[in-house]
Amino acid sequence: GESVGLHLPTLSVQEGDNSIINCAYSNSASDYFIWYKQESGKGPQFIIDIRSNMDKRQGQRVTVLLNKTVKHLSLQIAATQPGDSAVYFCAEGPSYGKLTFGQGTILTVHP
Amino acid sequence: DAGVIQSPRHEVTEMGQEVTLRCKPISGHNSLFWYRQTMMRGLELLIYFNNNVPIDDSGMPEDRFSAKMPNASFSTLKIQPSEPRDSAVYFCASTPSGWTGELFFGEGSRLTVL
């Protein structure tokens, strides 16, 4: 889940395991939900998005699940690799592009 | 292909000085966003432009901050006068028309105000 301030949630997994990163969003009127990955010293990088009229979307090794009833978003990464180590942000927004980002979750993948 | 280009990558300045951050969006992208990232507040949207026109600047902290986009290939974010609490990483991002949620971020400008 998300937290406020200096203490980001962390997730440590072994290489090859599946990872699940969770996010609670706040605005029930949001239409777009997006996951971004940020590696150290770099800008956020788009991973996958999902619109509010869907509850699941799959990409390459990643799946995003949306539960609008409880305002919950999750990112599943299959066969996690050391290169997946990064901070993962969920973001929500209306259709015109104004995104609100969550605080982020630190994923560490151990070889 | 070149991504979003930001400069400078790092800037250290003293309180009271003017700071100008620069951004070149991806060619053909018509929306440009300025975000600020700190440990305490995370990623915050400051302002965004569509076709060079500021659409929403409600995230700009105060009058010390200003942003311009004189043409489709250049934008600036200016802080005058700067304060220590402005220390952060400032990101520029762009996106093409028919927005799908994929913002293309630059590498960021890390600002330290002493």
Interface residues (C-beta under 8 A of the other chain):
Chain A: G5 L6 Y32 I34 Y36 G41 K42 G43 P44 Q45 F46 D49 F89 A91 G93 S95 Y96 G97 K98 L99 T100 F101 G102 Q103 G104
Chain B: V4 S31 F33 Y35 M39 M40 G42 L43 E44 L45 Y48 N50 I55 D56 F91 A93 T95 W99 T100 G101 E102 L103 F104 F105 G106 E107 G108
